[in-house]
Amino acid sequence: MAAKGGSPLLALGALGVVFGDIGTSPLYALHTAFSMEHNAVEVDTHNVYGVISMVLWTITVIVTVKYVLLVTRADNDGQGGILALVALLRRYLKGRHRLGMLVTVCGMIGAALFIGDAVITPAISVLSAVEGMAVVSPGLHHYVVPVAIVVLSALFLIQPFGTGKVGRAFGPIMLAWFITMAVLGVPQIVAHPAILASLSPHWALSLLLREPLEAFILMGAIVLTVTGAEALYADLGHFGATAIRSAWFWVAMPSLMVVYLGQGALVISHPAAVSNPLFHLAPPSLQIPLVVFATVATIIASQAVISGAFAVIRQAVRLNLLPRMTVRHTSTSEEGQIYLPLVNALIYCGVVALILIFRSSERLAEAYGLAVTGTLVLESLLFLLFAHLAWGWRWRAVGCYVLAIGSLELLLLAANSTKIFVGGWLPIGMAGLIFLLMVIWRRGSRRLLKRRGELEGMLPEFIAALPERNIRRIAGTAVYTHPNPETTPLALVRCVEDFHVLHEHVLIVRLVAMNVPHVPPVERISVDNLSSIREGIVHVTVRAGFADDQDIPANLRYGLSQHPELDVDLDSALYFLSVLTLRPAEVRHWNQWHQRLFLSMDRNQAKRTEAFHLPPRQTVVLGSELHL
């Protein structure tokens, strides 16, 4: 996919989707920094300067330098995200099996961590906004949790209907939100201009050297200021690098710098305001509108994370890291919005459970950060490997990256590792479960493919034996979907051996997942005549990227116009699916619980008729049984 341009409309859209999460971090980041470990960091002028300096330079190094200037250049035909980067790296690792496996495992772990983070982000974002009610009136504190659950329930309930129309307002709303934060921050900076001294990195270094333990604790909260940075890369395909850079440099980054400086100035003047500095920036008469506005902004940020989770899961399915899932398209645009019912339900249950367990953004922050920093480090590893192989970065350039960016990310990871026993185990546990499912699915799929091939038999031998069989040719076209080009579809074997019939035209269709997001139409279809013209059996390969729609009838119709040898009537064609009923192995080949889990995932896969857009009235399912 060609890179998109940098039009103002695209930049405006990027504000709503790409920077929604990082744009709402001022709601809770500074408050969390000074409340961690029972207020371990004292609120005084030098500490505030140091904390603000750490915030500003963490944003600069990780978001600006790493993602906006460097990582967004490592696009996979315009697409981004850790799995897109893995698919891109595979092109440069042909023949390096062990390194390729390591890259895939890193991608699997990173994707799992991203999903774990996607469960926490909506909870902490919306809670932090609704907690503004307690600033307006302390008596409203008891309503924070119920209101947050109601707001998030409404958000997840509208997912099946799509958010396209509402999404058009995301950009303008977030533009207004960033402007509002900047406007709130300016008066405090004017009243306390000395806060501008924290723009110098020496204040951050001074705090690290003067109070190393406190500074280390602070790093566990500082990471909250860059939440959403990894989603910036994942959303690359929707807006393009130019639009993302424009939105960041012209709006998001300046507004964040101003609001954090303003919060720092306020906290120095009024230390009690550290309990919720963003809402205390506003005069009392504007606090209620600000609470409403903040809630809307966090809903937008949560929507971006949910959409990102849908996209990552679909990429994982297309790369055969997870079983097929039901995917519904909720828009008709080229990229389109997608909705995964199962994923939506699981994330919703996780979000509600977190709110009920932790009940405040301050406590929830204790579970936040470990998954984010893990993703940051893994993406840096994969990016450096890509830069070395594809761009020819020498070890000196790699060393500079590690020193300037990698060391900071490792420090953030180490600081957040201390949260493992106070809540950090939650996202890691969720990510570990998802990674386990990926490993079992990949392992089981490979074993299934091998056993299935033994059952199917070789396709050339099957075709060569057709003239000797007592079969009846019937009019019409039969389409057999089959993943292995060397073996015979089981449904075809059943038709010939059990029913003794063979259609006049037979298309064996193989769907190949490519390591690119989109395959150009002219490269999507290839045809191989497997037998004599008399037998009428043709092998069709359909190549689809991990962001392409796997619509087999539509691809075949396109193939008809490009390949004259496909002179068949698809309107009346029958689509045959080979379905295997899997049974446990009579002799254990791997742990029994692994086997049961794989069989459960296989049974609960989405139907291929839906995944491949096959017409139900023209689809025939023929089954067999296989012991793993």
N, C-alpha and C positions, 0 to 999 in steps of 0.2 A: 504494500500500500504506500502510495506516495505520501511524503510528509505534508502535512496540512500547512496552510499559510498562517500568518499572524494577524488576522483581521481583528479589529476592536471587538466584534461580536464574539469571536472565538475566545479572546482574552477575557471578556465578560463572563462567558460560560465557564471558563476555567476557574474563575473566582468562586463560582457557586459549587462546583463539583470537586475540583482539585484541592482548593485551599479551605474548604469548609471546616475540616478537622483542626488543622493548625490555627485557623482563624478564631476558633473558640477556646483555645488553650489558655488565654489570659483570664478566663473565668475561674480557673482553679490552680494554675501553675505556681504563682507566687505565694498564694496562701498555703499550698502544700509544702513549699520549700521551707517556710518558717514554722510549720506545725509538725514536721516529721520528728520521730523519736522524742515525742513529748517536748517540743519546742527546744530542741538541742541547739539551734542557731539563734542567738540573741538578736533582737531587733535593735541594732544601733547603726550609726551612720556608716562606719567602715564596712560592716557586714552587708548592709544594703547595697552599697556601691559594688562590693565584690559579687553579690548574688546577681545583680542586674548585669554586670559585666560578663559573668558566666553565661547568663541567658542570651545576651546579644551575640556573643562570639560562638556559642553553640549553634545558634540559628544560622549565623554566617558561614561557619565551617561545614556543617552537615547539610543544611538545606540549600544555601546559595552555591557553595563551591562544589560539594559532592554531587547533589542531585540536579540542580538547575543548570550548572555549567558543564558537568562531566557526564554523569550517568545517563541523562536524557539523550546523549549522543549515541549511546549503545542501543539503538532501536532495532527491532526485528521487523523490517519492512513497515516501520511506523508504529508498531506495537511495543508496549513496555510491560514491566512486571517481572518478577523473579522467574516465573515459568517460561515467559517469552525469552528471557535471557538464556535460560537453560537450552531451549530449543535452538537459539542462535548459536550457542557454543558448540552444539553437536555437529554443526557443519565443519568446524575446525578441528574436531577430535576424531575424525574417521581413522580407524586403525588403532586408536588408543583406548582400548576397552576399559581398562581400570580407571583411567582418568575420567572417561565418560561416565562410568558408574558413580564416581565420587561427585561429579557435577550434578548428576541426576538426584543423588541423595541429598545434596545441599539444597537443591531446588525443592525437593519434597519437604524437607524440614522448614525451609523458609515459607513455603505456601501454608504449611500447617500452623506456623507461628502467626501468619497473617490472619488466618481464620480465628485463631484464639484471641487475637487482638480485636477482631471485628465484633466479638461478643462483649468485650469490656467497654469499647469506645462509646457506643450509644448510651450505655448505663451511666458512665461518669460524666458525659457531656450534658445530657438532659438533667441529671441530678444537680449538677453544678449550677445550671441556669435556674431551675425551679427553687433551689435553695435561696435565691434572691428574695423570695417571699419573706423569709425570716429576717432579712435586713430591713424590709419595709415595716414588718410587724412581727416581733418575736413569737407572738401567739400563734402564728401560722406555721410554725415549725412542724407540727404534727401532720400537716397536710402535704408536706413535701413528697413523701414516698408514694401516697395514693395518686397525687397529681402526675408524678413522673411516670408511674405505671400506665395511667390512662393515656397520656401523651404518646408513649412508646407503643401501646397497644393499637392506637389509631394509625400510627406510622406503619406498623407491620401488616395491619388489616388492609391497607390500600395497595400493598405491593402487587396483588394479582391483577389489579386494574391498570397498573402502570402509572408512572409519575411524569409522563411527557409534558402534559399541559402545565402542571404545577412547576415542573422542572424549568420551564422557560423563565420563571420568575426567580429562580435560584440565584442567577448572576446578579441582577439588580439588587436583590435583597442583601446578598453578601457584600456587594459594593457599598451599600448604605451602612452595613454593619462595620466594615473596616473604617469608613469615614467617621462613623459615630465614635469608635474607639479612639481614633486619632484626635477628634475634637475634645473628648473627655480628658485625654492625656496632656494636651497643650497647656491649659491653665496651670496645672501643677508644675510643669517644667518651667514656665515663666515665673512662678512663685518661688521655685527653688532651682535656679539655673545650674547650681553646682552639681546637680545629678548628671549633667552632661559629661562630667569627668569619667563616669563609668563606661563611656564609649571606649576608653583605653583598656587594652587587655591586661595592663599591669595590675589592675584592681583584682581581676580574677586570679592571676598568678600570686598576688600578695595574699589573698585569702587561702589559697592552696598551701602556701608555705607557712603562713602564720598559724592556721588552724586546720591541719591536714585531715583530722578525723571529722570535724564539722563539714569541711568541704567535700569529703567523700560521701557523707550522708546527704549533702545537698545534691550531689549528682543524681541521686535516686529520684529527685523531684525535677531537676533541670531537664531531664529527658521528656517531661510532659510538654515542654515548649516546642518540641519537634515531632510530636505525634502527628501522623498524617504525611510525613515526609516520604515514607515508602509507598504510600498510596499515590503520591505525585507521579512516581515512575509508572505505576500500574495504569494510570489514567492517560498515559502518553498517547495512546491510539485514538482517543476521542477528540483531542484538541491539537496535538502537535507540539513540538518543543518550542517553537517561536511564540505561540500564543501563551504557553505556560510561563515562559521567561518574561514576556511583557506584563502579564498579570502580577507576577511576583515582584519585579523590580519597580513597577509604577504604582502599585497599590498595596499588595499584601505586606511586603517587607517593610516599607516606610511606616505603615500603620502599626505593625507589631512593634517596631522599634520605639515609636512615640508612646504607645500605650504602656509598654513595660517601663520606659523611663518615667512616665507620669505616675504609674503605680509606685515605683521606687521613691519618687519625690513625696508622694502622699504618705507613705509608710514612715518616712523620716520625720515628717511634720506631725503625724498622728499615728503613733505605733499601734493603737487599738484597731485601726482600719485594716490591719493585716488579716483580720478574720474573714474579710471578703473584699479585697481592695478594688476590684473592678466596679462593683455596685456603689462603693463609697466614693468613687470618683464623681458620680452624678449627684446633683443637688436632690434633696428629699422629694421635691415635687416631680422629679423625672424618674425616680427609682422604679415605680410601678410600670411605666411604659418600657423601661430598660429591661425589667424582668421578662415582660412579654416578648420583646425584641430578641433577647438572649435565648429564650426558649425556641423561637422560630429558627434562629441561627443554628442552634444545636440539633434541631430536627433535620435541617439541611445537611449538617455535617454527618449525622447518623445515616441519612439516606445515601450519601456518597460512599460510606463504609459498607453498607449493605449491598449496594450495587457492585462495589469492588469485590465483595465476597462471592457474589453470584458469578462474576467474570472469572475469578481465580478457580472456583470449583469447576466451571465449564472447561477451562483450559486443562485442568487436571484430568477430567473425564476424557477429553480428546487425546491427551497424551497417554491414555490407558493407565493412569495412576489411581483412578477410582472407577467404580462401575457406572454404567449408564444411569442418568437421572432424567426425570421429566423436565424439559426446558420449554417454557412458553415465551413467545415473543409478544411484548406488550406495546411495540411500536413498529412502524413500517419503514423507518429510516434505514440507511445502508448499514450502519453499525447496529442500530436497534437496541432497545432495552430488553433484557431478558428477566425471567422470573423462574426461580427454582422452588417449588412448593416445599419440598422436604428441607432444604437448607433454610428457607425462611422460617419454618416452624421451629427448627432446632435452635437457630440464633435467637428467636423470640423467647423461647423457654429459658435459654441461658441468660439472656439479659434480665428477665423478670426475676430469676433466681438470684442473680448477683445483687439486684436492688434490695430484695427482701433480706438477703444475708448481711450486706454491708451497711445499707440504709443511709449512707452519706458519701459524698464525693471524697471527703478527707480519708475515710477508711478504705474506700475503693481504690484510692491512689496507691495504697500499700500493695495492691495486687497488680498495679499497672506499671509497665515499663520493661519488664523482663522479656516479654515476647517482642516488643518493639525493638529493643537493642539487639536481640538475637537476629532479627531480620536485617537490621542495619549491617551487622558484621558479615552475615552470609552474603548479602548483596555486594558488599565491598570485595569479598573474596572472589566471587564470580566475575565482577567487573574487572578486577585486576588481571584475572586470567584472560578475559576477553581482550583487554587493552594490550596485553603482551602478545597474544596470538594474532589478533586482527589488525591492530594499529602499530604493532612493532615497538611497543614501549620497552625501553631498556630497563635494566634493574635499578638504575639510578632514579628513573621516574617513578618506578614502583616503590622504591624506598622513600621518596619524598611524599608520596600519597600515604604510605603507612605511617610516617612520622607526623604528618599534619592532620590526617583524618582518621586513619585506623587506630592510632593510639588513643584519641579522644573517644572513639566508639567502644574500644575495649575497656576504657575507664568507666564509661557509662554502663556497660554490661556488668562489670565487676560490682559497681555500686548497687545496681538493681538486683544483683544476685543475693544480696542480703535480705531481700524481700521474700525469699522463697518460703520461709516458715511463717510469715504473717499474711499470706494471701497470694504471693507470687506463684505458689504451686498451682493455682487455678488455671491461668492461661497456659502454663507449661503442661499441666495435665491434659487440658483440652487439645493442645497441639500434639502432645505425645500420642493421644488416642487416634487423632487423624493420621499421624505419620504411621502408626501401627496398621491402620486400615489400608493405607497405601501399600505398605510393604507386603501385607498378606495378599492384597489383590494382585499385585504384580507377580508375586511368587506363584499364586494359584493359577493365574491366567497363563503363565508360561507352561506350567505342568498340564493344564487343560489343553492347550494348543498341541502339545506333544502327543498326549493320549488321544486326542480327537483325530490327529493325522493318522495314527495307527488304525483307527476305526474306519476312516473314510477311504483309504487306498489312493493310489496315484491316479491322477486324472488322465494322462496320456494312455495308460493301459486300459482304463475304463472305456475311453473313446474307441480305441483299437478293437475292443471286443464287441462293440455294438452290432456290427453286421452279422455276427454269429448268434445273436440273441433273438428270440422270438418276440419281437416287440411291434406294436402298432403305432404308426405315425399319425398324429392327429393335428388338425388345423389350429392355427393360432400361435401366440408367442408366450413363452415361459421365461420368467426372469428369476434366477436363483442368486440370492446374495450369499457371498462366501468370502472369508478373509484370506484363505490360503490359496495362492495361484497354482500350487502343485498337486493339491488333493481334490477329491470329488465331493461336491456338496451332498450331504446325507439325504436331503430331500430329493435330489436327482437320482441317487441310488435307489431310494424307495420307489420312485415312480417307475423306474426301469425293472427292478428285480421283483417288486411286489405287485405292481399294477400293470406291468408290461406295456407301458405307453411312453411315448416321447413326442413332444410338440414339434411342429414343423420348424419353428425358430426357437432356439435356446440361447439366452444370454446369461452368462455367468459373470456377475458383477462383484468386483472387489473394491472396497472402499479403503483407500490408503490415507492415513493421517500424516501430513507433512509437517516439517519443523519450521513452518512459516505461518503467519496469521491468515494470509489469503493466497490462493492459487489463481492466476489469471485464467479466464475462461478458455483461451486457446490452448492452455497447457493442462486443462483439467481432465480431458478424456483421451484415452488411448485404447486401440482395438487390436486384438490378436485372434486370427481365425485358427482355432485349435484342430479343426478337422477338415475333411473335404467339403466342398460346397454341398454335396448330397446330404451330409449329416446335419448341416445347418447349426453348428454349435460355435458360438463366438464368445471370447473372453473380453470383458470390458473393465478397464481399470479407471476408477474415479478418484482423482486426487483432491483432497480437501484440506485447507489450512485449519488451524485450531480455532479460528474465528469465523470460518465459513459454515453455512448451513448445509447439513448432510441430507439434502433432499435428493434421493436417488431418482425418482421419476423426472424431476426437473432437469437433472444432469443428463439423463438419457435422452430427453427431448432435445437438449442442446447438442448432444452427440449425433443425433439423427441428421442435423443440418450440416455437421462437419465431416461425417463419415458415411459415404454412400452405401457401404456394406451393411450398415444397420438399417436395412429396408424392412422394418417391422411396424406393426400397428400397436402402439403403446396404449391406445385408448381402451383396447379390449384385452390387454396383456394380463396374465396371471402372475402374481409375485409369490414365490415359494420361499418359506423360511424353514431352516433346519433347526429344530429345537431339541436340545439334549436335556434329559432329566438326569441330574447328577446324583450319584449315590456315594456314600463314604467308601473308601477303599477297604477291601477285605483284609489286606495287609497294610499296616501303617507305614506310610512313607514320610510322614512329617507329623508333628504334634497334633493330637486329636482336636484340641480346641482351635488350632489354626484352621483345620479342615472345616470344622463346623461353622466358624465365622465366615470363611470364604463361601461355603455353600449357602449361608444365609444371605450374604451380599448378592450372590448370583441369582437367587430366587427372587429377590426384591428389586432387581434392576428394572429400569423403565422398559416398556415394550419396544421392540425394534420397529414395529409398525408406526409408532409415534415418532421415534428418533429418526427414522429414514423417510418419514412422510409417505408411507405406503397406503394406498386406498384400501380400507378395511374390507370392502365387498369384493375386492380382487386379490385378496391375500389368502394363501393357503399355508397352514402350518403342519409340517410332518415331523414327528418326533422319534427319538430313540433314547436308549438308556446307556449311561456310561458310569463306571465305577472309577473314581479318581485313584 
